[in-house]
Amino acid sequence: GKKGGGGDQGDGQEPQWKTSKRAPIVLSDLFPSMKKKIAMPTPWTATAAPAEKERARKSDKNATLNPNAADGQRLIVLHRKEREGGKKKSKLSPLKKLVLKDRQQRQAAEAAKAAKEEARAAEAKAIEEGEAKR
């Protein structure tokens, strides 16, 4: 007959040890406590309500929502110092000075050109009025 060792019944079916159905193992059956869904805590920065931000703004001017989600504190106070004379104006770089100077010259040239065109238009109008009177 057939190759494959003992266990042949001779009715064309596979041996019983090959066809036995095995029940799948489900963890929730073994551990009933796992049936309850465990709620994973979401980081508060992801769900920070606008009301929380508003409360932070009202409670203290310097209190803001903590950007570090790993930290336990929701609100932190930023210790920033303001200058007495205001913010210092930074010096212009040589390139910025050139750009501003060039821009100023270009605007002056355009203004002069516009003034010349207006003068020519006024002169031409005056000539036309003079010829119309003749």
Chimera marker file (.cmm) of the C-alpha trace (Angstrom):
<marker_set name="trace">
<marker id="1" x="0.000" y="0.000" z="0.000" r="1" g="1" b="0" radius="0.5"/>
<marker id="2" x="0.500" y="3.501" z="1.016" r="1" g="1" b="0" radius="0.5"/>
<marker id="3" x="3.574" y="5.129" z="2.373" r="1" g="1" b="0" radius="0.5"/>
<marker id="4" x="3.339" y="6.976" z="5.669" r="1" g="1" b="0" radius="0.5"/>
<marker id="5" x="3.400" y="4.444" z="8.459" r="1" g="1" b="0" radius="0.5"/>
<marker id="6" x="0.630" y="3.085" z="10.625" r="1" g="1" b="0" radius="0.5"/>
<marker id="7" x="-2.721" y="4.532" z="11.506" r="1" g="1" b="0" radius="0.5"/>
<marker id="8" x="-4.345" y="3.974" z="8.102" r="1" g="1" b="0" radius="0.5"/>
<marker id="9" x="-8.010" y="3.107" z="8.353" r="1" g="1" b="0" radius="0.5"/>
<marker id="10" x="-8.204" y="2.243" z="4.657" r="1" g="1" b="0" radius="0.5"/>
<marker id="11" x="-11.381" y="4.342" z="4.022" r="1" g="1" b="0" radius="0.5"/>
<marker id="12" x="-9.567" y="7.186" z="2.223" r="1" g="1" b="0" radius="0.5"/>
<marker id="13" x="-9.536" y="9.576" z="5.208" r="1" g="1" b="0" radius="0.5"/>
<marker id="14" x="-6.501" y="10.930" z="6.955" r="1" g="1" b="0" radius="0.5"/>
<marker id="15" x="-5.449" y="9.334" z="10.207" r="1" g="1" b="0" radius="0.5"/>
<marker id="16" x="-7.263" y="10.536" z="13.302" r="1" g="1" b="0" radius="0.5"/>
<marker id="17" x="-4.169" y="12.123" z="14.875" r="1" g="1" b="0" radius="0.5"/>
<marker id="18" x="-3.858" y="14.503" z="11.860" r="1" g="1" b="0" radius="0.5"/>
<marker id="19" x="-7.488" y="15.631" z="11.776" r="1" g="1" b="0" radius="0.5"/>
<marker id="20" x="-8.049" y="16.322" z="15.464" r="1" g="1" b="0" radius="0.5"/>
<marker id="21" x="-9.318" y="19.898" z="15.907" r="1" g="1" b="0" radius="0.5"/>
<marker id="22" x="-7.575" y="21.952" z="18.525" r="1" g="1" b="0" radius="0.5"/>
<marker id="23" x="-9.440" y="24.670" z="20.378" r="1" g="1" b="0" radius="0.5"/>
<marker id="24" x="-7.780" y="28.077" z="20.111" r="1" g="1" b="0" radius="0.5"/>
<marker id="25" x="-6.471" y="29.494" z="23.364" r="1" g="1" b="0" radius="0.5"/>
<marker id="26" x="-7.969" y="32.876" z="24.211" r="1" g="1" b="0" radius="0.5"/>
<marker id="27" x="-6.192" y="34.912" z="26.864" r="1" g="1" b="0" radius="0.5"/>
<marker id="28" x="-9.384" y="36.543" z="28.098" r="1" g="1" b="0" radius="0.5"/>
<marker id="29" x="-10.733" y="33.053" z="28.962" r="1" g="1" b="0" radius="0.5"/>
<marker id="30" x="-7.650" y="32.294" z="31.050" r="1" g="1" b="0" radius="0.5"/>
<marker id="31" x="-7.528" y="35.672" z="32.776" r="1" g="1" b="0" radius="0.5"/>
<marker id="32" x="-10.999" y="37.120" z="33.460" r="1" g="1" b="0" radius="0.5"/>
<marker id="33" x="-9.439" y="40.403" z="34.549" r="1" g="1" b="0" radius="0.5"/>
<marker id="34" x="-8.335" y="40.999" z="30.952" r="1" g="1" b="0" radius="0.5"/>
<marker id="35" x="-11.940" y="41.189" z="29.762" r="1" g="1" b="0" radius="0.5"/>
<marker id="36" x="-12.165" y="44.698" z="31.144" r="1" g="1" b="0" radius="0.5"/>
<marker id="37" x="-10.667" y="47.218" z="28.771" r="1" g="1" b="0" radius="0.5"/>
<marker id="38" x="-7.748" y="49.014" z="30.307" r="1" g="1" b="0" radius="0.5"/>
<marker id="39" x="-7.990" y="52.709" z="29.535" r="1" g="1" b="0" radius="0.5"/>
<marker id="40" x="-4.593" y="54.000" z="28.508" r="1" g="1" b="0" radius="0.5"/>
<marker id="41" x="-4.047" y="57.463" z="29.945" r="1" g="1" b="0" radius="0.5"/>
<marker id="42" x="-3.603" y="59.980" z="27.158" r="1" g="1" b="0" radius="0.5"/>
<marker id="43" x="-1.038" y="62.717" z="27.631" r="1" g="1" b="0" radius="0.5"/>
<marker id="44" x="-2.807" y="65.817" z="28.851" r="1" g="1" b="0" radius="0.5"/>
<marker id="45" x="-1.181" y="68.015" z="26.218" r="1" g="1" b="0" radius="0.5"/>
<marker id="46" x="-3.017" y="66.096" z="23.502" r="1" g="1" b="0" radius="0.5"/>
<marker id="47" x="-6.380" y="66.653" z="25.160" r="1" g="1" b="0" radius="0.5"/>
<marker id="48" x="-5.851" y="70.041" z="26.792" r="1" g="1" b="0" radius="0.5"/>
<marker id="49" x="-9.213" y="71.710" z="26.613" r="1" g="1" b="0" radius="0.5"/>
<marker id="50" x="-9.499" y="75.364" z="25.606" r="1" g="1" b="0" radius="0.5"/>
<marker id="51" x="-11.057" y="75.950" z="29.031" r="1" g="1" b="0" radius="0.5"/>
<marker id="52" x="-7.824" y="74.773" z="30.655" r="1" g="1" b="0" radius="0.5"/>
<marker id="53" x="-5.827" y="77.221" z="28.568" r="1" g="1" b="0" radius="0.5"/>
<marker id="54" x="-8.276" y="79.979" z="29.466" r="1" g="1" b="0" radius="0.5"/>
<marker id="55" x="-7.957" y="79.118" z="33.169" r="1" g="1" b="0" radius="0.5"/>
<marker id="56" x="-4.180" y="79.234" z="32.867" r="1" g="1" b="0" radius="0.5"/>
<marker id="57" x="-4.353" y="82.625" z="31.206" r="1" g="1" b="0" radius="0.5"/>
<marker id="58" x="-6.716" y="84.049" z="33.816" r="1" g="1" b="0" radius="0.5"/>
<marker id="59" x="-5.057" y="82.612" z="36.916" r="1" g="1" b="0" radius="0.5"/>
<marker id="60" x="-1.599" y="84.047" z="36.344" r="1" g="1" b="0" radius="0.5"/>
<marker id="61" x="-0.160" y="86.058" z="33.514" r="1" g="1" b="0" radius="0.5"/>
<marker id="62" x="2.988" y="83.937" z="33.412" r="1" g="1" b="0" radius="0.5"/>
<marker id="63" x="1.312" y="80.532" z="33.921" r="1" g="1" b="0" radius="0.5"/>
<marker id="64" x="1.113" y="78.505" z="30.729" r="1" g="1" b="0" radius="0.5"/>
<marker id="65" x="0.424" y="74.896" z="29.810" r="1" g="1" b="0" radius="0.5"/>
<marker id="66" x="3.534" y="72.816" z="30.270" r="1" g="1" b="0" radius="0.5"/>
<marker id="67" x="4.953" y="71.701" z="26.895" r="1" g="1" b="0" radius="0.5"/>
<marker id="68" x="6.639" y="68.717" z="28.593" r="1" g="1" b="0" radius="0.5"/>
<marker id="69" x="3.965" y="66.000" z="28.719" r="1" g="1" b="0" radius="0.5"/>
<marker id="70" x="6.179" y="63.749" z="30.851" r="1" g="1" b="0" radius="0.5"/>
<marker id="71" x="6.159" y="66.309" z="33.651" r="1" g="1" b="0" radius="0.5"/>
<marker id="72" x="3.451" y="65.980" z="36.299" r="1" g="1" b="0" radius="0.5"/>
<marker id="73" x="2.582" y="69.661" z="36.388" r="1" g="1" b="0" radius="0.5"/>
<marker id="74" x="-0.044" y="70.909" z="33.958" r="1" g="1" b="0" radius="0.5"/>
<marker id="75" x="0.674" y="74.581" z="34.471" r="1" g="1" b="0" radius="0.5"/>
<marker id="76" x="4.092" y="76.107" z="34.850" r="1" g="1" b="0" radius="0.5"/>
<marker id="77" x="5.099" y="79.668" z="35.565" r="1" g="1" b="0" radius="0.5"/>
<marker id="78" x="7.541" y="81.160" z="33.121" r="1" g="1" b="0" radius="0.5"/>
<marker id="79" x="9.976" y="83.491" z="34.814" r="1" g="1" b="0" radius="0.5"/>
<marker id="80" x="10.749" y="86.000" z="32.118" r="1" g="1" b="0" radius="0.5"/>
<marker id="81" x="12.310" y="89.351" z="32.828" r="1" g="1" b="0" radius="0.5"/>
<marker id="82" x="11.434" y="92.440" z="30.857" r="1" g="1" b="0" radius="0.5"/>
<marker id="83" x="13.924" y="95.157" z="30.109" r="1" g="1" b="0" radius="0.5"/>
<marker id="84" x="13.302" y="98.575" z="31.619" r="1" g="1" b="0" radius="0.5"/>
<marker id="85" x="14.050" y="100.424" z="28.409" r="1" g="1" b="0" radius="0.5"/>
<marker id="86" x="12.314" y="97.932" z="26.146" r="1" g="1" b="0" radius="0.5"/>
<marker id="87" x="13.914" y="95.672" z="23.598" r="1" g="1" b="0" radius="0.5"/>
<marker id="88" x="17.161" y="96.896" z="22.120" r="1" g="1" b="0" radius="0.5"/>
<marker id="89" x="17.058" y="97.580" z="18.405" r="1" g="1" b="0" radius="0.5"/>
<marker id="90" x="19.574" y="95.461" z="16.547" r="1" g="1" b="0" radius="0.5"/>
<marker id="91" x="22.134" y="97.143" z="14.323" r="1" g="1" b="0" radius="0.5"/>
<marker id="92" x="21.619" y="96.919" z="10.590" r="1" g="1" b="0" radius="0.5"/>
<marker id="93" x="24.014" y="94.681" z="8.709" r="1" g="1" b="0" radius="0.5"/>
<marker id="94" x="26.036" y="96.219" z="5.861" r="1" g="1" b="0" radius="0.5"/>
<marker id="95" x="23.932" y="94.325" z="3.304" r="1" g="1" b="0" radius="0.5"/>
<marker id="96" x="20.676" y="95.536" z="4.859" r="1" g="1" b="0" radius="0.5"/>
<marker id="97" x="22.011" y="99.110" z="4.783" r="1" g="1" b="0" radius="0.5"/>
<marker id="98" x="22.780" y="98.763" z="1.063" r="1" g="1" b="0" radius="0.5"/>
<marker id="99" x="19.343" y="97.317" z="0.349" r="1" g="1" b="0" radius="0.5"/>
<marker id="100" x="17.571" y="100.120" z="2.202" r="1" g="1" b="0" radius="0.5"/>
<marker id="101" x="19.721" y="102.791" z="0.516" r="1" g="1" b="0" radius="0.5"/>
<marker id="102" x="19.059" y="101.317" z="-2.932" r="1" g="1" b="0" radius="0.5"/>
<marker id="103" x="15.327" y="101.102" z="-2.213" r="1" g="1" b="0" radius="0.5"/>
<marker id="104" x="15.266" y="104.736" z="-1.105" r="1" g="1" b="0" radius="0.5"/>
<marker id="105" x="17.115" y="105.879" z="-4.243" r="1" g="1" b="0" radius="0.5"/>
<marker id="106" x="14.776" y="103.860" z="-6.465" r="1" g="1" b="0" radius="0.5"/>
<marker id="107" x="11.690" y="105.385" z="-4.798" r="1" g="1" b="0" radius="0.5"/>
<marker id="108" x="13.147" y="108.892" z="-5.198" r="1" g="1" b="0" radius="0.5"/>
<marker id="109" x="13.864" y="108.226" z="-8.885" r="1" g="1" b="0" radius="0.5"/>
<marker id="110" x="10.327" y="106.913" z="-9.461" r="1" g="1" b="0" radius="0.5"/>
<marker id="111" x="8.845" y="109.945" z="-7.683" r="1" g="1" b="0" radius="0.5"/>
<marker id="112" x="10.951" y="112.306" z="-9.851" r="1" g="1" b="0" radius="0.5"/>
<marker id="113" x="9.900" y="110.442" z="-13.004" r="1" g="1" b="0" radius="0.5"/>
<marker id="114" x="6.236" y="110.654" z="-12.010" r="1" g="1" b="0" radius="0.5"/>
<marker id="115" x="6.605" y="114.375" z="-11.299" r="1" g="1" b="0" radius="0.5"/>
<marker id="116" x="8.174" y="114.941" z="-14.745" r="1" g="1" b="0" radius="0.5"/>
<marker id="117" x="5.355" y="113.062" z="-16.458" r="1" g="1" b="0" radius="0.5"/>
<marker id="118" x="2.769" y="115.107" z="-14.571" r="1" g="1" b="0" radius="0.5"/>
<marker id="119" x="4.528" y="118.319" z="-15.603" r="1" g="1" b="0" radius="0.5"/>
<marker id="120" x="4.596" y="117.208" z="-19.245" r="1" g="1" b="0" radius="0.5"/>
<marker id="121" x="0.927" y="116.231" z="-19.114" r="1" g="1" b="0" radius="0.5"/>
<marker id="122" x="0.026" y="119.619" z="-17.588" r="1" g="1" b="0" radius="0.5"/>
<marker id="123" x="2.131" y="121.408" z="-20.226" r="1" g="1" b="0" radius="0.5"/>
<marker id="124" x="0.497" y="119.450" z="-23.057" r="1" g="1" b="0" radius="0.5"/>
<marker id="125" x="-2.925" y="120.233" z="-21.631" r="1" g="1" b="0" radius="0.5"/>
<marker id="126" x="-2.080" y="123.919" z="-21.447" r="1" g="1" b="0" radius="0.5"/>
<marker id="127" x="-0.908" y="123.874" z="-25.079" r="1" g="1" b="0" radius="0.5"/>
<marker id="128" x="-4.119" y="122.148" z="-26.174" r="1" g="1" b="0" radius="0.5"/>
<marker id="129" x="-6.244" y="124.718" z="-24.314" r="1" g="1" b="0" radius="0.5"/>
<marker id="130" x="-4.184" y="127.507" z="-25.906" r="1" g="1" b="0" radius="0.5"/>
<marker id="131" x="-4.763" y="126.101" z="-29.407" r="1" g="1" b="0" radius="0.5"/>
<marker id="132" x="-8.464" y="125.602" z="-28.688" r="1" g="1" b="0" radius="0.5"/>
<marker id="133" x="-8.817" y="129.330" z="-27.832" r="1" g="1" b="0" radius="0.5"/>
<marker id="134" x="-7.378" y="130.429" z="-31.200" r="1" g="1" b="0" radius="0.5"/>
<link id1="1" id2="2" r="1" g="1" b="0" radius="0.2"/>
<link id1="2" id2="3" r="1" g="1" b="0" radius="0.2"/>
<link id1="3" id2="4" r="1" g="1" b="0" radius="0.2"/>
<link id1="4" id2="5" r="1" g="1" b="0" radius="0.2"/>
<link id1="5" id2="6" r="1" g="1" b="0" radius="0.2"/>
<link id1="6" id2="7" r="1" g="1" b="0" radius="0.2"/>
<link id1="7" id2="8" r="1" g="1" b="0" radius="0.2"/>
<link id1="8" id2="9" r="1" g="1" b="0" radius="0.2"/>
<link id1="9" id2="10" r="1" g="1" b="0" radius="0.2"/>
<link id1="10" id2="11" r="1" g="1" b="0" radius="0.2"/>
<link id1="11" id2="12" r="1" g="1" b="0" radius="0.2"/>
<link id1="12" id2="13" r="1" g="1" b="0" radius="0.2"/>
<link id1="13" id2="14" r="1" g="1" b="0" radius="0.2"/>
<link id1="14" id2="15" r="1" g="1" b="0" radius="0.2"/>
<link id1="15" id2="16" r="1" g="1" b="0" radius="0.2"/>
<link id1="16" id2="17" r="1" g="1" b="0" radius="0.2"/>
<link id1="17" id2="18" r="1" g="1" b="0" radius="0.2"/>
<link id1="18" id2="19" r="1" g="1" b="0" radius="0.2"/>
<link id1="19" id2="20" r="1" g="1" b="0" radius="0.2"/>
<link id1="20" id2="21" r="1" g="1" b="0" radius="0.2"/>
<link id1="21" id2="22" r="1" g="1" b="0" radius="0.2"/>
<link id1="22" id2="23" r="1" g="1" b="0" radius="0.2"/>
<link id1="23" id2="24" r="1" g="1" b="0" radius="0.2"/>
<link id1="24" id2="25" r="1" g="1" b="0" radius="0.2"/>
<link id1="25" id2="26" r="1" g="1" b="0" radius="0.2"/>
<link id1="26" id2="27" r="1" g="1" b="0" radius="0.2"/>
<link id1="27" id2="28" r="1" g="1" b="0" radius="0.2"/>
<link id1="28" id2="29" r="1" g="1" b="0" radius="0.2"/>
<link id1="29" id2="30" r="1" g="1" b="0" radius="0.2"/>
<link id1="30" id2="31" r="1" g="1" b="0" radius="0.2"/>
<link id1="31" id2="32" r="1" g="1" b="0" radius="0.2"/>
<link id1="32" id2="33" r="1" g="1" b="0" radius="0.2"/>
<link id1="33" id2="34" r="1" g="1" b="0" radius="0.2"/>
<link id1="34" id2="35" r="1" g="1" b="0" radius="0.2"/>
<link id1="35" id2="36" r="1" g="1" b="0" radius="0.2"/>
<link id1="36" id2="37" r="1" g="1" b="0" radius="0.2"/>
<link id1="37" id2="38" r="1" g="1" b="0" radius="0.2"/>
<link id1="38" id2="39" r="1" g="1" b="0" radius="0.2"/>
<link id1="39" id2="40" r="1" g="1" b="0" radius="0.2"/>
<link id1="40" id2="41" r="1" g="1" b="0" radius="0.2"/>
<link id1="41" id2="42" r="1" g="1" b="0" radius="0.2"/>
<link id1="42" id2="43" r="1" g="1" b="0" radius="0.2"/>
<link id1="43" id2="44" r="1" g="1" b="0" radius="0.2"/>
<link id1="44" id2="45" r="1" g="1" b="0" radius="0.2"/>
<link id1="45" id2="46" r="1" g="1" b="0" radius="0.2"/>
<link id1="46" id2="47" r="1" g="1" b="0" radius="0.2"/>
<link id1="47" id2="48" r="1" g="1" b="0" radius="0.2"/>
<link id1="48" id2="49" r="1" g="1" b="0" radius="0.2"/>
<link id1="49" id2="50" r="1" g="1" b="0" radius="0.2"/>
<link id1="50" id2="51" r="1" g="1" b="0" radius="0.2"/>
<link id1="51" id2="52" r="1" g="1" b="0" radius="0.2"/>
<link id1="52" id2="53" r="1" g="1" b="0" radius="0.2"/>
<link id1="53" id2="54" r="1" g="1" b="0" radius="0.2"/>
<link id1="54" id2="55" r="1" g="1" b="0" radius="0.2"/>
<link id1="55" id2="56" r="1" g="1" b="0" radius="0.2"/>
<link id1="56" id2="57" r="1" g="1" b="0" radius="0.2"/>
<link id1="57" id2="58" r="1" g="1" b="0" radius="0.2"/>
<link id1="58" id2="59" r="1" g="1" b="0" radius="0.2"/>
<link id1="59" id2="60" r="1" g="1" b="0" radius="0.2"/>
<link id1="60" id2="61" r="1" g="1" b="0" radius="0.2"/>
<link id1="61" id2="62" r="1" g="1" b="0" radius="0.2"/>
<link id1="62" id2="63" r="1" g="1" b="0" radius="0.2"/>
<link id1="63" id2="64" r="1" g="1" b="0" radius="0.2"/>
<link id1="64" id2="65" r="1" g="1" b="0" radius="0.2"/>
<link id1="65" id2="66" r="1" g="1" b="0" radius="0.2"/>
<link id1="66" id2="67" r="1" g="1" b="0" radius="0.2"/>
<link id1="67" id2="68" r="1" g="1" b="0" radius="0.2"/>
<link id1="68" id2="69" r="1" g="1" b="0" radius="0.2"/>
<link id1="69" id2="70" r="1" g="1" b="0" radius="0.2"/>
<link id1="70" id2="71" r="1" g="1" b="0" radius="0.2"/>
<link id1="71" id2="72" r="1" g="1" b="0" radius="0.2"/>
<link id1="72" id2="73" r="1" g="1" b="0" radius="0.2"/>
<link id1="73" id2="74" r="1" g="1" b="0" radius="0.2"/>
<link id1="74" id2="75" r="1" g="1" b="0" radius="0.2"/>
<link id1="75" id2="76" r="1" g="1" b="0" radius="0.2"/>
<link id1="76" id2="77" r="1" g="1" b="0" radius="0.2"/>
<link id1="77" id2="78" r="1" g="1" b="0" radius="0.2"/>
<link id1="78" id2="79" r="1" g="1" b="0" radius="0.2"/>
<link id1="79" id2="80" r="1" g="1" b="0" radius="0.2"/>
<link id1="80" id2="81" r="1" g="1" b="0" radius="0.2"/>
<link id1="81" id2="82" r="1" g="1" b="0" radius="0.2"/>
<link id1="82" id2="83" r="1" g="1" b="0" radius="0.2"/>
<link id1="83" id2="84" r="1" g="1" b="0" radius="0.2"/>
<link id1="84" id2="85" r="1" g="1" b="0" radius="0.2"/>
<link id1="85" id2="86" r="1" g="1" b="0" radius="0.2"/>
<link id1="86" id2="87" r="1" g="1" b="0" radius="0.2"/>
<link id1="87" id2="88" r="1" g="1" b="0" radius="0.2"/>
<link id1="88" id2="89" r="1" g="1" b="0" radius="0.2"/>
<link id1="89" id2="90" r="1" g="1" b="0" radius="0.2"/>
<link id1="90" id2="91" r="1" g="1" b="0" radius="0.2"/>
<link id1="91" id2="92" r="1" g="1" b="0" radius="0.2"/>
<link id1="92" id2="93" r="1" g="1" b="0" radius="0.2"/>
<link id1="93" id2="94" r="1" g="1" b="0" radius="0.2"/>
<link id1="94" id2="95" r="1" g="1" b="0" radius="0.2"/>
<link id1="95" id2="96" r="1" g="1" b="0" radius="0.2"/>
<link id1="96" id2="97" r="1" g="1" b="0" radius="0.2"/>
<link id1="97" id2="98" r="1" g="1" b="0" radius="0.2"/>
<link id1="98" id2="99" r="1" g="1" b="0" radius="0.2"/>
<link id1="99" id2="100" r="1" g="1" b="0" radius="0.2"/>
<link id1="100" id2="101" r="1" g="1" b="0" radius="0.2"/>
<link id1="101" id2="102" r="1" g="1" b="0" radius="0.2"/>
<link id1="102" id2="103" r="1" g="1" b="0" radius="0.2"/>
<link id1="103" id2="104" r="1" g="1" b="0" radius="0.2"/>
<link id1="104" id2="105" r="1" g="1" b="0" radius="0.2"/>
<link id1="105" id2="106" r="1" g="1" b="0" radius="0.2"/>
<link id1="106" id2="107" r="1" g="1" b="0" radius="0.2"/>
<link id1="107" id2="108" r="1" g="1" b="0" radius="0.2"/>
<link id1="108" id2="109" r="1" g="1" b="0" radius="0.2"/>
<link id1="109" id2="110" r="1" g="1" b="0" radius="0.2"/>
<link id1="110" id2="111" r="1" g="1" b="0" radius="0.2"/>
<link id1="111" id2="112" r="1" g="1" b="0" radius="0.2"/>
<link id1="112" id2="113" r="1" g="1" b="0" radius="0.2"/>
<link id1="113" id2="114" r="1" g="1" b="0" radius="0.2"/>
<link id1="114" id2="115" r="1" g="1" b="0" radius="0.2"/>
<link id1="115" id2="116" r="1" g="1" b="0" radius="0.2"/>
<link id1="116" id2="117" r="1" g="1" b="0" radius="0.2"/>
<link id1="117" id2="118" r="1" g="1" b="0" radius="0.2"/>
<link id1="118" id2="119" r="1" g="1" b="0" radius="0.2"/>
<link id1="119" id2="120" r="1" g="1" b="0" radius="0.2"/>
<link id1="120" id2="121" r="1" g="1" b="0" radius="0.2"/>
<link id1="121" id2="122" r="1" g="1" b="0" radius="0.2"/>
<link id1="122" id2="123" r="1" g="1" b="0" radius="0.2"/>
<link id1="123" id2="124" r="1" g="1" b="0" radius="0.2"/>
<link id1="124" id2="125" r="1" g="1" b="0" radius="0.2"/>
<link id1="125" id2="126" r="1" g="1" b="0" radius="0.2"/>
<link id1="126" id2="127" r="1" g="1" b="0" radius="0.2"/>
<link id1="127" id2="128" r="1" g="1" b="0" radius="0.2"/>
<link id1="128" id2="129" r="1" g="1" b="0" radius="0.2"/>
<link id1="129" id2="130" r="1" g="1" b="0" radius="0.2"/>
<link id1="130" id2="131" r="1" g="1" b="0" radius="0.2"/>
<link id1="131" id2="132" r="1" g="1" b="0" radius="0.2"/>
<link id1="132" id2="133" r="1" g="1" b="0" radius="0.2"/>
<link id1="133" id2="134" r="1" g="1" b="0" radius="0.2"/>
</marker_set>
